[in-house]
Amino acid sequence: MMEQVAKVIGSDSDGWVTVQVEMKSACSHCSQGESCGTSAVAKAFSSKFQVFSLATTESYPNGTLLRLGLPESVVLKAAALVYLLPLIGMFVGGTLGNILATALDANHDAISLLLAVLVAVFAWSLGKRQARALEATAQPVILANLGRPLATENADANGCCHP
């Protein structure tokens, strides 16, 4: 199960809680962060947040941190749809282009390349649409209540907090 920490930003009386999850990049997790070009590009873009609602039986005040879980199978299926389907489409399109070029006695390379690209783009758009539908039906579950974060903005130099 993939886990992520989310912050409660709202709740209602019908048993729904609205949470905000920060979308993190893989960059800055390795020791090459300062000398990596990919890391520099990732730092140039601000972090993004995803907001969604979850059904719950408990009440959580705003600011509460929750550990959410999502089965890996959902992410793997979505990745397969977006990455493998276009690859398969490219091979199928190239093969169909070769067969068509042989039947028409035309330039094999041009027709194979054209059909490979067209079928791959079509397969990518189809895969992307299916992955969105799959992710929309996959609902994260609340694994743990992590409580409220410590208040650090009101702390003085000695670590003492003032109201």
Buried (B, 14 or more C-beta within 10 A) or exposed (E): EEEBBBBBBEBEEEEEBBBEBEEEBEBEEEEEBEEBEEBEEBEEEEEEEEEBEBEBEEEBEEEBBBBBBBEEEBBEBBEEBBEEBBEEBBEBBBBBBBBBBEEEEEEBEEBBBBBBBBBBBBBBEBBBEBBEEBEEEBEBEBEEEEEBEEEEEEEEEEEEEEE
